[in-house]
Each structure stands twice: as structure tokens, then as C-alpha cells.
Amino acid sequence: MSAEMVERRNWLGMARDNRLILLGIAVILFVIVLIITLPLFARSQSYPVKMNGKYGYIDRKGKVTVTPQFDGAQPFTDGYAAVKLADRWGYIDHAGKLVISPQYDLADPFSDGLALVGTGRKLGYIDTKGAFVINPQYQGAGQFGDGRAPVNINGRWGYIDKQAKTVINPQFDEASTFSDGRAMIRLADRCGFIDHAGKMVINPQFEGAGDFHDGYAAVRSGNRFGYVDKSGKFIINPQFDAAGDFSDGIALVKIADRYGYIDKSGKFVINPQFQDAGNFNAGLAPVWLCDHEAYINRKGQFIWNPAAGTVAGSAAASGSVIPSVYAAGASGQPCAVNPQPASASTLYGDAPGEQGFSQGYVESIYRPVVIVDQPVAPPPPPPVAAMEYSQPVYSGRHRESVKARRGRSKGKSTAIVVGSAAAGAGIGALAGGGKGAAIGAASGGTAGFIYDRLTHRH
């Protein structure tokens, strides 16, 4: 063998060895990355739960990660979660440490690095340090999505960017957060969808609509919900009483007064059986049976079950996840898991007959907040004439009435009454008799305001 051939063979051998070394290094680095990131990923998936009257968080295995200590709690997004202490909202990290002190009357989850908060009568946006990036100035606003957020300017809805610059002119009666490159808007009494440029890509034609997730959006046609793709074509025909968002290929729907989950073909993968339920988020979904909240996984197995303690992986048979603990209610009577009217306390869908363009859409992303004036009648102590006073209200889901939302939530939504016509009347009466009562009622009714924001069950 010539020296040239020997040299060439040695060179090929060295090259092969170098490739093997590089491959080995790459594998080692990949394993290191997995070791570092997987615990972080697992830790980032935290879910709010209520125990003994206080809210805390569990992980995907049902283990408590943040001890229940809060008066309200929202899901984690971007590494932070909004929590309520007394009558103010702040934010915690995954360790449960307060990173933004409770100081807001209203707080939404972080999205695109910013969070919508309410202070006084105005709405603005903060960063993860709690500093205002966009000062409170809007009467109506929603979360950022795809770099823009819906805001209400002079009674019409448009979109701003993170510098508060208008990128889509105010022109809609209602507007929602961008998701999957689309945003739901309403013109008159019909809903459609626009793209990032504000161009109408699905003409307003639906009585109600949700947001796009996994390429599909829930829409209401008549009294039933179905799903459309981004061209507006029905992929799943309208047939459900309520519907939620797709997540990892499955979506929450309601039929015969019970909630279950379907796949993208419209086939049930978890049979309708729940008194109430929510959308899946990172592999888990909240459900309610016998007025008890629990979490299930995509197989329909219980991951967390407060009625029986923490239960991991309860077996599901034929799409059913009803364990023996739900065999009877507190009175010893069978739990209402058969087709019977669902609890009126559901916070996810609108009950039949309620007003609001969504009317049955089960949302996983909060809809924009609107500050409106709600007529409130003061108490009628003689000789005060029956009058109506307007007081500002933080109204969730745009134009839904406070009465409808309170009837559905049974007071579980955030409700903080600051000042009232009754208090004003009482103080005025002490100061100046009947005439003082009239003046005090007017002052109190005008100055008082209610923060009443419909959120998730949490």
C-alpha cells in the first residue's frame, strides 16, 4: 500500500472519529438541556385550586406546589399568576413569592410580556416588574396577543401595539384578543374575524364566536355551536349547547346539560358527564361533579380530586371518570350526574336567554374589560324620590349585564363595593334629616363603584 493511500485512510479515520466525538458531545449537551429544562417545564405547569376557602396551586401530578393562602387566583402565564389578597390583586412566581405586590383593582394574566390591570376608573398595562408600560387611560381594553391589544377609544374598538400606537383604527362594536393570527370582532349583532392588518377575513355572520386555537374557532349559529377553520368553513357542524377552545386536539362542549370533550372530527373522547368544566390547559382541565372541583387529564383520569383527597390516575372506563366518592351527595342522595339541569353557578358559558354576544362560548383567554355605567336604584327612605344613579362598573365580556353575570356567578366573581347610595343616604340623614338623605344618596350613588369582573371559576 502506497504512503498516499495510508495517509488518506488515516485521514478518513480521524474524520470519522471527530464526527463520533462531535455526535457524542451533542448527545451529552442534549441530555443536559433536558435535565435542566424538564423540571422547569413541569414546574411551569401550575393550576389554581381552592381548599378550605383559600386558593393555592398544584402541579400536573396533583401535588400542591403553592400552599392555599390567597382569596383569588388565576392560571400561570409567562411564569407569573395573578392572585388576590383581601381586595387587591398582585402577582406571584412559581414558588408562591409575591413579585408584584397586591395593588390593583383588576389584574389579568400576563400575555406577550404585559398584563392588563385596572386602577381606579382606567385600564393600563404593566411589565413583569410591575412598572406601567402603557399608563391607565382606557375605559375598555383586552390582553395582548400577537403584539397587539384591543382597546376602546371613544366607544369604538381598535388595536394598539406595545407602544400604545394605534395599529388598527377603532371601528368595531366589540373586539377580542388575537390568537392564531385572527381576532374575533363584532359589528352590530354579528361576529366575524380579522387578520393583523385589520382586514376582514371571515365576514360577520355568526351570533357568537370564540377565539382561534389549534386552527379552529367555536362559533354560534342559531342556538347551537360548531367549529370553523380559518376560511370560515364549518369543520364541525353546529350541534352543541356551548363550546370551548381546542387545546392539543380536543375541545370542551356541552350537550344535554352536561360537559364533555370532543376531538377535531367532532367525536366524543370524554363523554358528557360533568356538571361544569373548563378548557384544557397544558394537559389538564378543571371539572365539577356534585359541586366539587377536580382536574382530569386528556385520558379522562382524575389527577386532583378534593372530595377524596389527592388522587392520581383514577381509572376511567368507557369515557367515564366518576369515582365512587361521587356516588352520593352530602345528603346521601345520588349525585346529579345523570342528565339534569347543570348548576346555574357555572362561570364558563352563558345560560340560555342571557345577553352577550358570546352566549355559550367557554373562554380560556379572558375577554376585554369594559368600564360601563350601570343604573343603580338607591334605597327609598322617605321623602327621597325613586331615582336611578349611574355608577361605573368593571364589566367582563363587554356588554353582558351585571344582573346576568351575577345570576350566573352567584357572587363568585370579583365584587368589591366601594361607597354606596345607601351609605350616602345614611350619613346624609344623620347630618340633615330627609333632605340630607337625598343629597347623601345622590353623592354616594355617584361616587360608589363596583368592580365586578367575570373570570374563570378561579
Backbone torsions as a table, in degrees:
resi	resn	phi	psi	omega
1	MET	NA	133.5	-177.4
2	SER	-71.8	157.8	178.6
3	ALA	-61.2	-32.1	-179.3
4	GLU	-67.0	-41.4	-179.9
5	MET	-68.5	-38.7	178.1
6	VAL	-62.5	-42.3	-179.5
7	GLU	-64.9	-40.3	180.0
8	ARG	-65.4	-41.1	179.5
9	ARG	-64.4	-40.7	178.0
10	ASN	-62.9	-37.9	-179.8
11	TRP	-66.1	-42.0	178.3
12	LEU	-63.6	-39.6	178.8
13	GLY	-64.2	-41.3	178.3
14	MET	-64.8	-40.9	179.5
15	ALA	-62.4	-41.8	178.6
16	ARG	-63.8	-43.0	179.6
17	ASP	-63.0	-39.4	179.1
18	ASN	-63.9	-39.9	178.2
19	ARG	-63.7	-40.7	178.9
20	LEU	-64.7	-39.4	179.1
21	ILE	-64.0	-45.6	179.8
22	LEU	-62.8	-40.9	177.9
23	LEU	-63.0	-42.1	178.4
24	GLY	-62.9	-40.8	178.0
25	ILE	-63.1	-42.1	179.9
26	ALA	-61.9	-42.5	178.5
27	VAL	-63.0	-43.5	179.6
28	ILE	-62.0	-44.3	178.7
29	LEU	-62.7	-39.7	179.1
30	PHE	-62.1	-43.5	178.9
31	VAL	-63.6	-40.9	178.9
32	ILE	-62.3	-43.5	179.0
33	VAL	-60.8	-43.4	178.6
34	LEU	-62.0	-43.5	-179.4
35	ILE	-60.3	-37.0	-177.8
36	ILE	-78.7	-42.9	-170.8
37	THR	-84.6	-32.3	-177.6
38	LEU	-61.0	-45.3	176.0
39	PRO	-61.3	-36.6	178.2
40	LEU	-65.6	-40.0	178.5
41	PHE	-64.5	-45.7	179.7
42	ALA	-61.9	-40.2	-178.9
43	ARG	-68.5	-30.5	-176.2
44	SER	-73.0	-16.8	179.4
45	GLN	-92.1	90.4	-179.6
46	SER	-121.6	146.8	-173.0
47	TYR	-130.9	135.1	-179.2
48	PRO	-74.8	138.6	177.4
49	VAL	-138.2	157.6	179.2
50	LYS	-116.5	126.4	178.2
51	MET	-137.9	127.0	178.7
52	ASN	53.8	40.5	174.0
53	GLY	82.9	-0.9	-180.0
54	LYS	-125.7	156.5	-177.7
55	TYR	-103.7	139.0	173.5
56	GLY	-142.0	-157.7	-176.4
57	TYR	-138.7	148.5	173.8
58	ILE	-121.4	162.5	174.9
59	ASP	-95.9	-171.5	-174.8
60	ARG	-69.1	-13.3	178.3
61	LYS	-99.6	2.6	179.5
62	GLY	87.4	7.3	179.2
63	LYS	-83.5	135.3	179.1
64	VAL	-69.4	122.8	-179.4
65	THR	-106.6	-27.6	175.8
66	VAL	-130.1	117.6	-176.4
67	THR	-58.0	133.8	177.8
68	PRO	-57.6	122.3	-176.8
69	GLN	-156.2	-2.2	-173.3
70	PHE	-107.2	157.5	179.3
71	ASP	-89.0	-8.2	176.2
72	GLY	-165.8	154.4	-178.4
73	ALA	-154.8	147.4	177.4
74	GLN	-124.0	163.4	-179.7
75	PRO	-63.7	156.8	175.4
76	PHE	-75.6	135.8	170.0
77	THR	-143.6	141.5	-179.7
78	ASP	54.8	26.0	176.6
79	GLY	88.1	3.0	-177.9
80	TYR	-135.4	156.0	176.7
81	ALA	-135.9	139.5	176.4
82	ALA	-79.5	131.5	177.9
83	VAL	-131.2	155.5	-176.9
84	LYS	-114.8	131.1	172.5
85	LEU	-125.4	121.8	-173.8
86	ALA	58.5	-117.8	-176.3
87	ASP	-115.0	22.6	-179.7
88	ARG	-131.6	150.9	-179.7
89	TRP	-107.1	140.8	172.9
90	GLY	-141.1	-162.0	-176.8
91	TYR	-135.2	144.7	176.8
92	ILE	-120.3	163.1	170.5
93	ASP	-96.4	-174.3	-174.9
94	HIS	-68.6	-17.4	177.0
95	ALA	-83.8	-4.5	-178.5
96	GLY	87.6	6.5	-179.5
97	LYS	-81.9	134.8	177.1
98	LEU	-70.4	118.0	179.0
99	VAL	-104.7	-20.7	172.4
100	ILE	-133.6	114.3	-172.1
101	SER	-62.5	147.8	178.0
102	PRO	-61.3	117.2	-176.3
103	GLN	-153.8	-2.5	-174.3
104	TYR	-108.4	148.7	176.0
105	ASP	-78.0	-23.6	179.8
106	LEU	-148.2	142.4	178.8
107	ALA	-147.6	129.2	177.2
108	ASP	-101.4	165.4	175.1
109	PRO	-64.2	155.4	174.0
110	PHE	-68.8	142.9	178.3
111	SER	-151.8	128.3	-176.2
112	ASP	58.3	29.7	176.6
113	GLY	84.3	-2.4	-179.9
114	LEU	-127.6	156.4	177.9
115	ALA	-129.5	137.8	175.3
116	LEU	-79.3	127.7	177.9
117	VAL	-132.6	155.7	177.8
118	GLY	-118.2	132.8	175.8
119	THR	-138.6	122.6	-174.2
120	GLY	64.8	-131.7	-176.6
121	ARG	-100.0	9.8	-175.0
122	LYS	-128.3	158.7	-179.1
123	LEU	-117.6	140.0	177.2
124	GLY	-148.0	-169.9	-174.7
125	TYR	-130.6	137.6	178.6
126	ILE	-117.1	160.3	172.3
127	ASP	-94.3	-174.9	-174.9
128	THR	-71.5	-6.7	174.8
129	LYS	-97.0	-2.2	179.6
130	GLY	88.9	5.3	179.3
131	ALA	-86.7	138.9	178.6
132	PHE	-70.9	122.0	174.2
133	VAL	-91.6	-36.2	173.8
134	ILE	-127.0	113.1	-174.7
135	ASN	-61.4	149.3	177.4
136	PRO	-57.9	119.1	-176.7
137	GLN	-155.2	-4.9	-174.3
138	TYR	-107.0	145.9	174.7
139	GLN	-86.8	-21.0	176.3
140	GLY	-143.6	139.7	-179.2
141	ALA	-164.6	159.8	179.0
142	GLY	-134.5	-179.1	-176.8
143	GLN	-71.6	156.7	172.7
144	PHE	-77.1	141.6	175.0
145	GLY	-152.1	132.0	-177.7
146	ASP	55.4	32.6	174.5
147	GLY	83.0	8.4	178.8
148	ARG	-145.8	156.5	-176.1
149	ALA	-134.7	144.6	176.7
150	PRO	-77.6	135.8	176.8
151	VAL	-137.6	153.7	178.5
152	ASN	-99.9	120.1	179.7
153	ILE	-124.6	112.4	179.8
154	ASN	56.1	39.4	174.1
155	GLY	87.7	-3.5	178.1
156	ARG	-122.2	151.9	-175.9
157	TRP	-101.6	133.2	173.3
158	GLY	-139.8	-159.9	-177.0
159	TYR	-135.1	144.4	176.5
160	ILE	-119.7	161.7	171.6
161	ASP	-97.4	-171.7	-174.3
162	LYS	-74.8	-4.7	173.0
163	GLN	-101.7	12.1	179.9
164	ALA	67.6	18.2	176.9
165	LYS	-84.9	135.1	179.7
166	THR	-70.9	122.6	-180.0
167	VAL	-110.5	-21.2	171.8
168	ILE	-133.9	118.0	-173.3
169	ASN	-59.6	144.1	176.9
170	PRO	-61.1	120.7	-176.4
171	GLN	-156.7	-4.7	-173.8
172	PHE	-107.2	154.1	176.0
173	ASP	-75.2	-30.5	174.6
174	GLU	-153.3	156.8	-179.6
175	ALA	-152.4	153.1	-177.5
176	SER	-125.0	178.5	-176.9
177	THR	-72.9	143.0	175.9
178	PHE	-69.3	138.1	176.7
179	SER	-154.4	134.0	-177.1
180	ASP	57.2	31.8	176.5
181	GLY	78.1	7.9	-178.9
182	ARG	-132.4	153.9	174.1
183	ALA	-136.1	135.2	176.5
184	MET	-75.3	135.6	174.4
185	ILE	-132.6	161.2	175.8
186	ARG	-126.9	134.9	170.9
187	LEU	-124.0	121.2	-173.4
188	ALA	57.8	-121.2	-176.0
189	ASP	-112.0	24.0	179.8
190	ARG	-129.4	145.8	-178.0
191	CYS	-109.5	141.7	174.7
192	GLY	-142.0	-162.9	-177.2
193	PHE	-138.2	144.8	177.4
194	ILE	-119.3	163.8	173.7
195	ASP	-99.8	-173.3	-175.6
196	HIS	-61.6	-25.7	-179.7
197	ALA	-85.7	-3.6	-177.9
198	GLY	88.5	5.7	179.2
199	LYS	-77.2	136.7	178.9
200	MET	-72.9	114.2	-179.9
201	VAL	-103.2	-21.8	171.4
202	ILE	-133.5	111.7	-174.2
203	ASN	-60.1	146.4	177.3
204	PRO	-59.6	116.2	-176.2
205	GLN	-151.5	-8.3	-175.2
206	PHE	-104.4	144.9	177.1
207	GLU	-71.2	-23.5	178.1
208	GLY	-156.6	156.9	-179.2
209	ALA	-158.2	151.3	175.2
210	GLY	-103.6	-153.9	179.6
211	ASP	-108.0	156.9	176.4
212	PHE	-76.8	130.8	173.4
213	HIS	-145.3	134.9	-176.9
214	ASP	56.8	27.3	176.3
215	GLY	86.4	-4.6	-178.9
216	TYR	-121.9	152.5	174.4
217	ALA	-131.5	139.8	175.0
218	ALA	-78.1	133.1	178.0
219	VAL	-135.9	152.3	179.6
220	ARG	-107.0	127.8	175.4
221	SER	-124.5	113.9	-171.7
222	GLY	67.9	-127.0	-179.7
223	ASN	-106.0	15.6	-177.3
224	ARG	-129.9	152.6	178.3
225	PHE	-106.1	142.8	170.9
226	GLY	-140.1	-165.0	-178.0
227	TYR	-131.9	139.9	177.1
228	VAL	-118.4	158.5	173.0
229	ASP	-91.8	-173.1	-173.8
230	LYS	-72.0	-8.1	174.2
231	SER	-92.2	-6.1	-178.5
232	GLY	91.1	4.4	179.9
233	LYS	-81.8	136.0	177.5
234	PHE	-68.7	123.2	174.9
235	ILE	-97.8	-35.8	174.1
236	ILE	-125.5	116.4	-174.2
237	ASN	-63.4	150.5	179.0
238	PRO	-60.0	121.8	-178.0
239	GLN	-157.3	-3.3	-174.0
240	PHE	-109.1	151.7	178.7
241	ASP	-77.0	-25.1	176.7
242	ALA	-156.5	159.8	-177.2
243	ALA	-153.4	151.2	179.1
244	GLY	-121.1	-162.2	-176.0
245	ASP	-88.9	150.0	169.4
246	PHE	-75.7	141.9	174.4
247	SER	-146.1	119.3	-178.3
248	ASP	54.5	36.2	172.0
249	GLY	90.1	0.3	177.5
250	ILE	-131.8	154.3	-176.1
251	ALA	-140.0	149.3	177.3
252	LEU	-79.5	134.3	173.9
253	VAL	-139.9	161.8	178.9
254	LYS	-123.3	134.7	177.2
255	ILE	-152.4	140.1	-179.2
256	ALA	52.6	42.0	175.8
257	ASP	64.4	19.8	176.5
258	ARG	-137.3	150.9	-178.3
259	TYR	-101.6	140.3	174.3
260	GLY	-148.1	-166.7	-175.0
261	TYR	-135.2	139.1	-179.1
262	ILE	-117.8	162.7	171.3
263	ASP	-96.8	-172.9	-174.2
264	LYS	-74.2	-6.7	173.5
265	SER	-91.9	-4.8	-178.1
266	GLY	89.9	3.6	-179.8
267	LYS	-85.2	138.8	178.9
268	PHE	-70.6	127.6	173.8
269	VAL	-106.1	-20.8	169.9
270	ILE	-134.5	114.7	-170.6
271	ASN	-61.6	151.0	177.6
272	PRO	-64.5	118.9	-175.9
273	GLN	-157.6	-5.8	-171.6
274	PHE	-98.2	142.5	176.5
275	GLN	-63.6	-34.7	178.4
276	ASP	-158.7	161.5	-178.1
277	ALA	-165.7	165.3	178.9
278	GLY	-129.0	173.3	179.1
279	ASN	-68.7	153.7	172.9
280	PHE	-70.8	142.0	177.5
281	ASN	-138.8	111.7	179.7
282	ALA	52.6	41.2	171.7
283	GLY	98.0	-11.0	178.4
284	LEU	-126.3	155.4	177.0
285	ALA	-139.9	142.3	175.8
286	PRO	-81.6	139.0	176.6
287	VAL	-136.7	160.9	179.5
288	TRP	-130.9	134.4	172.4
289	LEU	-138.4	135.1	-179.3
290	CYS	53.0	36.9	179.0
291	ASP	64.7	15.0	174.7
292	HIS	-105.0	134.3	176.5
293	GLU	-86.5	144.7	175.2
294	ALA	-147.2	172.2	173.4
295	TYR	-121.9	138.5	176.0
296	ILE	-120.2	158.8	173.0
297	ASN	-96.6	-175.5	-174.8
298	ARG	-69.2	-14.3	175.9
299	LYS	-88.4	-2.5	-177.7
300	GLY	83.4	16.4	-179.8
301	GLN	-93.8	143.0	176.3
302	PHE	-69.7	131.2	174.2
303	ILE	-105.3	-35.1	178.3
304	TRP	-141.7	130.0	-173.2
305	ASN	-141.2	98.1	-174.7
306	PRO	-66.7	-23.3	-178.8
307	ALA	-72.0	-24.3	-178.4
308	ALA	-125.8	19.8	-175.1
309	GLY	81.8	-173.2	-179.8
310	THR	-76.1	121.5	-178.9
311	VAL	-122.0	125.3	179.0
312	ALA	-109.5	122.7	171.7
313	GLY	71.8	37.9	173.9
314	SER	-58.3	134.4	-174.1
315	ALA	-66.1	138.6	176.1
316	ALA	-110.8	129.6	-179.3
317	ALA	-117.8	127.8	177.4
318	SER	52.5	40.6	177.4
319	GLY	81.4	-0.5	-178.9
320	SER	-97.9	138.8	177.9
321	VAL	-123.6	20.6	-175.7
322	ILE	-81.0	107.8	179.1
323	PRO	-80.7	171.5	-176.0
324	SER	-64.0	-23.9	-178.3
325	VAL	-62.8	-22.3	-180.0
326	TYR	-94.5	10.1	-177.0
327	ALA	-63.4	-28.2	-179.8
328	ALA	-143.9	147.5	177.4
329	GLY	-80.4	-170.9	-177.5
330	ALA	-62.8	-29.5	-177.6
331	SER	-85.0	-2.9	-177.5
332	GLY	91.1	-6.8	178.6
333	GLN	-81.8	154.2	178.7
334	PRO	-56.0	139.7	178.9
335	CYS	-68.5	144.9	-176.6
336	ALA	-77.2	77.5	177.1
337	VAL	-108.5	-8.6	173.4
338	ASN	-81.1	164.8	-177.5
339	PRO	-57.2	99.8	175.4
340	GLN	-141.6	162.0	-178.3
341	PRO	-53.6	130.7	177.8
342	ALA	-69.8	160.7	-178.7
343	SER	-57.4	134.9	179.6
344	ALA	-72.9	-5.8	-177.1
345	SER	-86.3	2.8	-178.7
346	THR	-56.7	134.6	179.9
347	LEU	-102.7	4.7	-171.4
348	TYR	-98.0	-44.4	-179.2
349	GLY	-118.1	157.1	177.7
350	ASP	-79.4	134.7	177.0
351	ALA	-68.2	151.3	-179.8
352	PRO	-54.0	135.2	177.7
353	GLY	93.7	-14.8	178.4
354	GLU	-74.7	152.4	-179.6
355	GLN	-90.0	153.5	-178.3
356	GLY	136.0	132.7	-170.7
357	PHE	-66.4	-25.3	-179.3
358	SER	-69.1	-52.6	174.5
359	GLN	40.0	66.9	175.7
360	GLY	118.3	-6.9	178.3
361	TYR	-78.3	126.0	-179.7
362	VAL	-93.4	103.3	-170.0
363	GLU	-90.8	144.6	174.2
364	SER	-110.6	-16.2	173.1
365	ILE	-113.3	127.7	-175.9
366	TYR	-60.3	139.9	176.0
367	ARG	-78.5	160.2	-179.5
368	PRO	-55.7	152.8	179.3
369	VAL	-97.4	143.4	177.5
370	VAL	-129.7	134.8	172.8
371	ILE	-96.2	115.6	-176.9
372	VAL	-122.9	172.3	174.9
373	ASP	-104.3	119.8	-179.1
374	GLN	-109.0	120.9	178.0
375	PRO	-59.8	131.5	179.0
376	VAL	-131.0	123.0	-178.6
377	ALA	-85.2	128.9	178.4
378	PRO	-76.0	163.8	175.5
379	PRO	-63.1	147.2	-173.2
380	PRO	-98.8	59.2	176.1
381	PRO	-71.6	131.7	179.1
382	PRO	-60.7	145.0	1.8
383	PRO	-100.0	34.1	-179.3
384	VAL	-71.6	126.9	179.2
385	ALA	-74.9	150.8	178.1
386	ALA	-67.7	117.2	-178.8
387	MET	-136.2	166.1	175.9
388	GLU	-118.5	138.5	-179.9
389	TYR	-121.8	144.5	178.7
390	SER	-93.6	132.3	176.0
391	GLN	-132.9	140.6	-175.3
392	PRO	-67.9	143.5	-176.4
393	VAL	-134.1	132.5	168.6
394	TYR	-77.2	109.5	-173.8
395	SER	-109.6	119.0	176.1
396	GLY	-77.3	156.8	177.4
397	ARG	54.7	47.3	172.5
398	HIS	58.7	-110.9	-165.7
399	ARG	-99.1	18.3	175.0
400	GLU	-65.9	142.4	-178.5
401	SER	-75.4	149.4	177.6
402	VAL	-61.2	-38.4	-179.7
403	LYS	-60.9	-45.1	-179.7
404	ALA	-64.4	-43.4	-177.6
405	ARG	-68.1	-38.9	179.7
406	ARG	-69.2	-36.1	178.0
407	GLY	-62.4	-36.6	-179.9
408	ARG	-76.3	-42.1	-172.7
409	SER	-84.9	-16.3	-177.6
410	LYS	51.4	40.6	175.3
411	GLY	81.6	4.1	-178.8
412	LYS	-81.5	-16.3	173.9
413	SER	-76.5	163.2	-176.9
414	THR	-64.7	123.1	179.8
415	ALA	-139.1	109.8	-179.5
416	ILE	-123.5	116.2	-179.1
417	VAL	-100.0	119.1	-179.1
418	VAL	-117.1	108.7	-176.5
419	GLY	77.1	154.7	179.4
420	SER	-162.5	161.0	176.1
421	ALA	-64.5	-35.0	-179.4
422	ALA	-63.9	-44.6	179.4
423	ALA	-63.4	-43.1	179.2
424	GLY	-62.3	-39.7	179.6
425	ALA	-65.1	-42.0	-179.4
426	GLY	-63.4	-45.6	-179.7
427	ILE	-65.5	-42.3	-179.9
428	GLY	-64.0	-37.2	-180.0
429	ALA	-64.9	-40.6	178.0
430	LEU	-64.2	-36.0	-176.2
431	ALA	-80.7	-35.9	-172.7
432	GLY	-146.3	24.8	176.8
433	GLY	69.7	-150.8	-176.0
434	GLY	-60.8	-43.2	179.6
435	LYS	-64.1	-40.4	177.3
436	GLY	-64.0	-34.6	177.8
437	ALA	-63.0	-41.6	-179.8
438	ALA	-63.3	-45.7	179.9
439	ILE	-65.8	-43.1	-179.3
440	GLY	-64.1	-38.7	179.0
441	ALA	-64.1	-42.9	179.6
442	ALA	-63.7	-44.4	-179.3
443	SER	-65.7	-46.1	-178.7
444	GLY	-65.2	-40.8	-179.6
445	GLY	-66.5	-34.2	179.9
446	THR	-76.0	-39.6	-176.1
447	ALA	-79.2	-30.9	-177.6
448	GLY	-68.0	150.6	175.1
449	PHE	-151.9	155.6	-176.3
450	ILE	-116.1	130.3	170.2
451	TYR	-100.2	109.3	-175.9
452	ASP	-132.9	95.8	-173.5
453	ARG	-112.4	118.4	174.9
454	LEU	-73.3	123.2	176.0
455	THR	-123.8	-162.5	171.8
456	HIS	-64.5	179.5	175.5
457	ARG	-50.9	-28.1	179.7
458	HIS	-92.7	NA	NA
